[in-house]
């Protein structure tokens, strides 16, 4: 049995049991016929999700940042200029990547929580040309949905290649690769697609592939799409060992996406987003993102005034809003809990091993009262409480504490009973617990 934790963060998202079962299959050879067939299915399913007929998909072991790097280094040469339309932290990352490869980045930034107007893009393009334009479809840090079609209307007929970052959008927001005439769409599996993280996903148009083939080399080895192309055309070939289990899980996730149907899936995300935000507003919480550019794949919430500032919010990058915000993914399945993305690291229970995410107490007070410490151990029997102390199930490291009146606090039996259902030889003897010999293992409650 899998103990699922509903994190309610933008990603990684909770993974469906079917996908987890696929992930847990025995690892096979990367050239085994069964895996080659799964790899082909994942490539075809990814291309269909992006609504393309002819674009070339790439699935490479790595994360979303690797996908960004693959897109940039294969299309833009050192010394060339790229226009970065940024709506937050991950849009700015394109600027950092460009600087790492000697590419000149011109950042066009919006106020956090708002979208860059198409008129501002047109004005910047009128001042000069670029090798490429990068657009973050949904920026996870701000929840801003970019008006992609308005930008593409401005770019129509221009020579710039268009790179769309869909990490927080693909699978939950419609992306029409062919109809929009995109050149590269990059994304990851761990958000709206619903698969575990671990692979970088890129889709290159015929124009983008021709542009890469015209270059003699790129300043990358692992991220060079020409080295991966033979494997993507025939997954039975070898360049670098793929992450076998993650690709099998991705293939299963994409099968589930297409079984639901893209229009139905996008409508469900929109419906869940409306319901989730209505609930947040009913609780008196305010949304951070401007109403005109909110994405259906996550909601960013302002912490109420006077709430404790989480430690991670004190380390926000320069340019972030002074009032910290938290974001939560709209769940694919019904839920009733929220985990704050900017909260401190989760607290762990020794007895159950499950994480208990910390929420601001002024907004979501914990229903659990703090447990009192057990009485100190002493060698004097007369000093022990008559029905107190501790006992461990099984006596091993990490075993759970028992909460009955005989054994003290913990988990495993009913509070208030003289004894639990554990066999006597697996619990602390009565005489060591200070229980009179006349009291038997009756299970009756103590008055």
C-alpha positions as CSV (number, residue, x, y, z in Angstrom):
1,X,0.0,0.0,0.0
2,X,1.3,3.5,-1.0
3,X,0.8,6.3,1.6
4,X,0.2,9.2,-0.8
5,X,1.1,12.7,0.3
6,X,-0.9,15.5,-1.3
7,X,1.7,18.3,-1.5
8,X,-0.5,20.9,-3.2
9,X,2.6,22.7,-4.7
10,X,3.1,23.6,-8.4
11,X,5.3,20.5,-8.8
12,X,6.2,17.7,-8.5
13,X,2.5,16.8,-8.5
14,X,1.1,13.7,-6.9
15,X,1.5,10.8,-9.2
16,X,-1.3,8.5,-10.1
17,X,-1.1,4.8,-8.9
18,X,-1.0,3.6,-12.5
19,X,2.0,5.7,-13.2
20,X,3.7,4.7,-10.0
21,X,3.2,1.0,-10.9
22,X,4.8,1.6,-14.3
23,X,7.7,3.3,-12.6
24,X,8.1,0.4,-10.3
25,X,8.5,-2.2,-13.0
26,X,11.8,-4.0,-13.1
27,X,14.5,-2.0,-14.9
28,X,15.2,-3.5,-18.3
29,X,18.0,-2.9,-20.9
30,X,17.7,0.4,-22.7
31,X,17.7,-1.6,-26.0
32,X,15.2,-4.2,-24.9
33,X,12.3,-4.4,-27.4
34,X,9.8,-3.8,-24.6
35,X,11.5,-0.5,-23.6
36,X,12.1,0.6,-27.1
37,X,8.4,0.3,-27.7
38,X,7.6,2.4,-24.6
39,X,10.2,5.0,-25.6
40,X,8.5,5.3,-29.0
41,X,5.1,5.7,-27.3
42,X,6.4,8.4,-25.1
43,X,7.9,10.4,-28.0
44,X,4.6,10.1,-30.0
45,X,2.5,10.9,-27.0
46,X,4.5,14.0,-26.2
47,X,4.3,15.3,-29.8
48,X,0.5,14.7,-29.8
49,X,0.1,16.5,-26.5
50,X,1.8,19.6,-28.0
51,X,-0.6,19.3,-31.0
52,X,2.1,18.8,-33.7
53,X,2.3,16.4,-36.7
54,X,5.8,16.9,-37.9
55,X,7.9,18.4,-35.0
56,X,10.9,16.3,-33.7
57,X,10.5,15.4,-30.0
58,X,13.5,14.9,-27.6
59,X,13.3,13.1,-24.2
60,X,16.5,13.3,-22.3
61,X,17.4,12.5,-18.7
62,X,17.5,15.7,-16.8
63,X,15.2,18.5,-15.6
64,X,13.4,21.6,-16.9
65,X,16.5,23.7,-16.7
66,X,18.3,21.2,-19.0
67,X,15.4,21.6,-21.4
68,X,15.9,25.4,-21.4
69,X,19.6,24.9,-22.0
70,X,19.0,22.5,-24.9
71,X,16.6,25.0,-26.6
72,X,19.0,28.0,-26.2
73,X,22.4,26.5,-27.1
74,X,21.1,24.7,-30.2
75,X,19.4,27.8,-31.7
76,X,21.5,30.8,-30.5
77,X,25.2,31.1,-31.0
78,X,27.6,32.9,-28.7
79,X,27.6,36.6,-29.4
80,X,24.1,36.6,-30.8
81,X,21.2,38.4,-29.1
82,X,18.1,36.9,-27.6
83,X,15.0,38.7,-26.3
84,X,13.7,37.3,-23.0
85,X,10.1,38.1,-22.1
86,X,10.1,37.5,-18.4
87,X,7.2,37.3,-15.9
88,X,9.2,36.1,-12.9
89,X,12.1,34.0,-11.6
90,X,12.1,31.4,-14.3
91,X,11.9,33.9,-17.1
92,X,14.9,35.6,-15.7
93,X,16.7,32.2,-15.7
94,X,16.9,32.4,-19.5
95,X,19.1,35.5,-19.0
96,X,21.4,33.6,-16.7
97,X,21.7,30.7,-19.1
98,X,22.4,33.0,-22.0
99,X,25.2,34.7,-20.1
100,X,26.8,31.3,-19.3
101,X,27.2,30.6,-23.1
102,X,28.3,34.1,-24.2
103,X,24.8,35.0,-25.5
104,X,23.6,38.6,-25.1
105,X,20.2,38.6,-23.4
106,X,17.8,41.5,-23.5
107,X,15.3,41.1,-20.6
108,X,11.9,42.6,-21.0
109,X,10.4,42.2,-17.5
110,X,6.9,42.8,-16.2
111,X,5.9,43.7,-12.7
112,X,5.5,40.5,-10.7
113,X,2.0,39.2,-11.0
114,X,1.3,41.0,-14.3
115,X,2.0,40.2,-17.9
116,X,4.2,42.1,-20.4
117,X,1.9,43.8,-22.8
118,X,2.2,42.9,-26.5
119,X,2.8,46.5,-27.3
120,X,5.9,46.5,-25.2
121,X,7.2,43.5,-27.1
122,X,6.5,45.3,-30.4
123,X,8.3,48.4,-29.2
124,X,11.4,46.3,-28.3
125,X,11.4,44.5,-31.6
126,X,11.2,47.7,-33.5
127,X,14.4,48.8,-31.9
128,X,16.4,45.9,-33.4
129,X,16.4,42.2,-34.3
130,X,17.3,39.1,-32.3
131,X,18.3,35.5,-33.0
132,X,15.4,34.2,-30.8
133,X,12.7,35.3,-28.5
134,X,11.9,33.3,-25.3
135,X,8.5,33.2,-23.7
136,X,7.6,31.5,-20.4
137,X,4.1,30.3,-20.9
138,X,3.4,30.1,-17.1
139,X,6.0,31.3,-14.6
140,X,5.8,29.2,-11.5
141,X,7.0,32.0,-9.3
142,X,4.2,34.4,-10.1
143,X,1.4,32.2,-11.6
144,X,1.4,34.5,-14.6
145,X,0.0,33.2,-17.9
146,X,1.7,34.9,-20.8
147,X,-0.5,36.1,-23.7
148,X,1.4,33.9,-26.1
149,X,-0.9,34.3,-29.1
150,X,-0.7,38.1,-28.8
151,X,3.1,37.9,-28.8
152,X,3.1,35.6,-31.8
153,X,0.9,38.1,-33.7
154,X,3.6,40.7,-33.1
155,X,6.3,38.2,-34.2
156,X,4.5,37.1,-37.4
157,X,6.7,37.5,-40.5
158,X,9.9,38.3,-38.4
159,X,13.0,36.2,-38.5
160,X,13.3,35.5,-34.8
161,X,13.0,31.9,-33.7
162,X,10.4,31.4,-30.9
163,X,11.2,29.4,-27.8
164,X,8.2,28.6,-25.5
165,X,8.9,27.4,-21.9
166,X,5.9,25.2,-21.0
167,X,7.2,23.6,-17.8
168,X,4.3,24.9,-15.7
169,X,1.7,24.8,-18.5
170,X,2.1,21.7,-20.8
171,X,-0.7,19.2,-20.1
172,X,-2.9,21.8,-18.2
173,X,-3.0,24.7,-20.6
174,X,-3.5,24.4,-24.4
175,X,-0.3,24.7,-26.5
176,X,-0.8,24.5,-30.3
177,X,2.7,23.9,-31.6
178,X,1.9,23.7,-35.3
179,X,-0.9,26.3,-35.4
180,X,1.1,28.8,-33.4
181,X,4.2,28.2,-35.6
182,X,6.5,27.7,-32.6
183,X,10.1,26.7,-33.1
184,X,10.9,25.0,-29.8
185,X,8.6,24.0,-26.9
186,X,10.4,22.8,-23.8
187,X,8.8,21.3,-20.7
188,X,9.0,18.8,-17.9
189,X,6.8,15.9,-16.8
190,X,6.3,16.6,-13.1
191,X,3.6,19.3,-13.2
192,X,0.4,19.2,-15.3
193,X,1.5,16.0,-17.1
194,X,1.5,14.2,-13.8
195,X,4.6,12.0,-14.1
196,X,7.6,11.8,-11.8
197,X,10.5,14.3,-12.5
198,X,13.7,13.2,-14.2
199,X,13.4,13.9,-17.9
200,X,13.8,17.0,-20.0
201,X,11.2,17.3,-22.9
202,X,11.8,19.4,-26.0
203,X,10.0,19.7,-29.3
204,X,11.8,21.2,-32.3
205,X,10.1,22.4,-35.5
206,X,11.5,21.5,-38.9
207,X,12.7,25.1,-39.1
208,X,14.5,24.8,-35.8
209,X,16.2,21.5,-36.8
210,X,17.3,23.0,-40.1
211,X,18.8,26.0,-38.2
212,X,20.7,23.6,-35.9
213,X,22.0,21.5,-38.8
214,X,23.3,24.6,-40.5
215,X,25.6,25.2,-37.5
216,X,28.9,23.3,-37.4
217,X,28.9,23.0,-33.6
218,X,27.4,24.2,-30.4
219,X,29.0,24.9,-27.0
220,X,27.5,21.7,-25.5
221,X,28.0,17.9,-25.6
222,X,25.2,16.3,-23.7
223,X,22.7,19.1,-24.7
224,X,23.5,18.9,-28.4
225,X,20.3,17.7,-30.1
226,X,22.3,16.3,-33.1
227,X,23.9,13.7,-30.8
228,X,20.5,12.7,-29.6
229,X,18.7,12.7,-32.9
230,X,19.6,9.2,-34.0
231,X,18.1,7.8,-30.7
232,X,14.9,9.8,-31.1
233,X,14.5,8.5,-34.6
234,X,15.2,5.0,-33.5
235,X,15.1,4.4,-29.7
236,X,16.9,1.1,-30.1
237,X,20.1,3.1,-30.9
238,X,22.6,4.3,-28.2
239,X,24.2,7.6,-27.3
240,X,23.8,7.8,-23.6
241,X,21.9,5.5,-21.3
242,X,18.3,6.8,-20.9
243,X,16.5,6.8,-17.6
244,X,14.5,3.7,-18.4
245,X,11.9,3.6,-15.6
246,X,11.2,7.4,-15.8
247,X,10.5,7.1,-19.5
248,X,8.2,4.1,-19.0
249,X,6.3,6.1,-16.3
250,X,6.1,9.1,-18.7
251,X,4.7,6.9,-21.4
252,X,1.9,5.7,-19.0
253,X,1.2,9.3,-18.0
254,X,0.8,10.4,-21.6
255,X,-1.5,7.4,-22.3
256,X,-3.7,8.7,-19.4
257,X,-3.6,12.2,-20.8
258,X,-4.8,11.2,-24.2
259,X,-7.4,8.7,-22.8
260,X,-9.0,11.7,-21.0
261,X,-8.8,13.8,-24.1
262,X,-7.1,17.2,-24.4
263,X,-10.2,19.4,-24.5
264,X,-11.7,17.6,-21.5
265,X,-8.4,17.9,-19.6
266,X,-7.9,21.6,-20.2
267,X,-11.5,22.3,-19.2
268,X,-11.0,20.3,-16.0
269,X,-8.0,22.3,-15.1
270,X,-9.9,25.6,-15.7
271,X,-12.9,24.3,-13.7
272,X,-10.7,23.2,-10.8
273,X,-8.8,26.5,-10.8
274,X,-12.0,28.5,-10.5
275,X,-13.3,26.3,-7.7
276,X,-10.0,26.3,-5.8
277,X,-9.7,30.1,-6.0
278,X,-13.3,30.6,-4.9
279,X,-12.4,28.5,-1.8
280,X,-9.3,30.6,-1.1
281,X,-11.3,33.8,-1.4
282,X,-14.0,32.4,1.0
283,X,-11.2,31.9,3.5
284,X,-10.3,35.6,3.2
285,X,-7.1,35.0,1.2
286,X,-6.1,37.2,-1.7
287,X,-4.6,36.0,-4.9
288,X,-1.3,37.5,-6.0
289,X,-1.5,37.3,-9.7
290,X,-3.5,39.9,-11.7
291,X,-7.0,38.5,-12.6
292,X,-6.3,39.0,-16.3
293,X,-3.3,36.7,-16.5
294,X,-3.9,33.9,-14.0
295,X,-2.9,30.4,-15.1
296,X,-5.2,27.4,-14.7
297,X,-2.3,25.2,-13.5
298,X,-1.5,26.9,-10.2
299,X,-2.7,29.7,-7.8
300,X,-0.4,32.1,-6.0
301,X,-1.7,33.4,-2.7
302,X,-0.5,36.3,-0.6
303,X,0.2,35.6,3.0
304,X,-2.1,37.6,5.2
305,X,-0.7,40.6,7.1
306,X,0.8,39.5,10.4
307,X,1.4,35.9,9.3
308,X,4.8,34.5,10.2
309,X,7.2,34.9,7.3
310,X,8.5,31.5,6.2
311,X,12.3,31.2,6.2
312,X,12.5,30.5,2.4
313,X,10.4,33.7,1.8
314,X,13.2,35.7,3.4
315,X,15.6,34.5,0.7
316,X,13.5,35.6,-2.3
317,X,15.5,36.9,-5.3
318,X,16.0,40.5,-6.0
319,X,12.8,42.0,-7.6
320,X,10.4,39.7,-5.8
321,X,7.4,41.3,-4.1
322,X,8.0,42.5,-0.5
323,X,4.8,40.6,0.7
324,X,5.7,36.9,0.3
325,X,3.3,34.8,-1.7
326,X,2.7,31.1,-1.7
327,X,1.5,28.9,-4.6
328,X,-0.5,25.7,-4.8
329,X,-1.3,23.5,-7.8
330,X,-4.9,22.9,-8.5
331,X,-5.3,19.2,-7.8
332,X,-6.1,16.7,-10.5
333,X,-8.2,14.8,-7.9
334,X,-10.4,16.2,-5.1
335,X,-8.6,17.3,-2.0
336,X,-9.1,19.3,1.1
337,X,-5.6,20.4,2.1
338,X,-3.1,23.0,1.1
339,X,0.7,23.0,1.6
340,X,2.6,26.2,1.5
341,X,5.3,26.2,-1.1
342,X,7.4,28.8,0.8
343,X,7.1,27.0,4.1
344,X,9.9,25.6,6.2
345,X,11.1,22.1,5.5
346,X,8.4,19.5,6.5
347,X,8.4,18.1,10.0
348,X,8.7,14.3,10.2
349,X,6.9,12.0,12.6
350,X,9.2,9.3,13.9
351,X,6.4,6.9,14.4
352,X,4.7,7.0,11.0
353,X,7.3,8.4,8.7
354,X,4.8,10.8,7.1
355,X,5.5,14.4,6.5
356,X,3.4,17.1,8.2
357,X,3.7,20.2,6.2
358,X,3.8,23.4,8.3
359,X,1.0,26.0,7.6
360,X,0.8,29.5,8.9
361,X,-1.0,29.0,12.2
362,X,-3.0,32.2,11.9
363,X,-4.6,30.9,8.7
364,X,-4.8,27.1,9.0
365,X,-4.3,26.2,12.6
366,X,-3.2,22.7,13.2
367,X,-6.0,20.5,14.6
368,X,-3.5,18.5,16.6
369,X,-2.7,19.5,20.1
370,X,1.0,19.3,21.1
371,X,1.8,16.1,22.9
372,X,3.3,16.4,26.3
373,X,6.7,14.8,27.1
374,X,6.7,11.5,28.9
375,X,7.6,11.4,32.5
376,X,11.4,11.0,33.1
377,X,12.6,7.5,33.8
378,X,13.8,6.7,37.3
379,X,15.1,3.7,39.0
380,X,12.9,4.3,42.1
381,X,9.6,2.3,41.6
382,X,7.8,4.4,44.1
383,X,8.5,7.5,42.0
384,X,7.0,6.1,38.8
385,X,3.4,7.0,37.9
386,X,1.0,4.0,38.5
387,X,0.0,3.8,34.8
388,X,2.6,5.7,32.8
389,X,5.9,5.2,30.9
390,X,6.8,4.1,27.4
391,X,6.8,0.9,25.4
392,X,8.0,0.3,21.9
393,X,6.3,-2.1,19.5
394,X,8.8,-4.7,18.6
395,X,11.5,-2.9,20.5
396,X,13.5,-2.0,17.4
397,X,14.8,1.3,16.1
398,X,12.1,3.6,14.8
399,X,9.3,1.5,16.3
400,X,6.1,3.3,17.2
401,X,5.1,4.4,20.7
402,X,1.9,3.1,22.2
403,X,-0.7,5.5,23.6
404,X,-2.6,3.3,26.1
405,X,-2.7,4.2,29.8
406,X,-0.3,1.4,30.4
407,X,2.3,2.3,27.9
408,X,2.2,6.1,27.7
409,X,1.9,8.0,24.4
410,X,2.4,7.2,20.7
411,X,0.5,5.1,18.2
412,X,-0.8,1.6,17.9
413,X,-3.5,1.1,20.6
414,X,-6.5,2.9,22.2
415,X,-6.0,5.7,24.7
416,X,-7.4,5.0,28.2
417,X,-7.0,1.2,28.2
418,X,-5.2,-0.6,31.0
419,X,-3.3,-2.5,28.3
420,X,-3.1,-2.7,24.5
421,X,-3.4,-5.8,22.4
422,X,0.3,-6.4,22.1
423,X,1.5,-9.8,23.4
424,X,2.9,-9.4,26.9
425,X,6.4,-10.5,25.8
426,X,6.6,-7.6,23.3
427,X,5.8,-4.9,25.8
428,X,7.5,-3.6,29.0
429,X,6.7,-5.9,32.0
430,X,4.1,-4.8,34.4
431,X,6.4,-4.6,37.4
432,X,8.7,-2.2,35.5
433,X,5.8,0.0,34.6
434,X,4.6,0.3,38.2
435,X,1.3,-1.6,37.5
436,X,0.1,-3.6,40.5
437,X,0.2,-7.4,39.9
438,X,-3.6,-7.5,40.5
439,X,-4.3,-5.6,37.3
440,X,-4.6,-8.0,34.4
441,X,-4.6,-7.6,30.6
442,X,-8.3,-7.1,30.6
443,X,-8.6,-4.1,28.1
444,X,-11.0,-2.3,30.5
445,X,-10.6,1.4,30.9
446,X,-9.2,3.1,33.9
447,X,-11.7,5.2,35.9
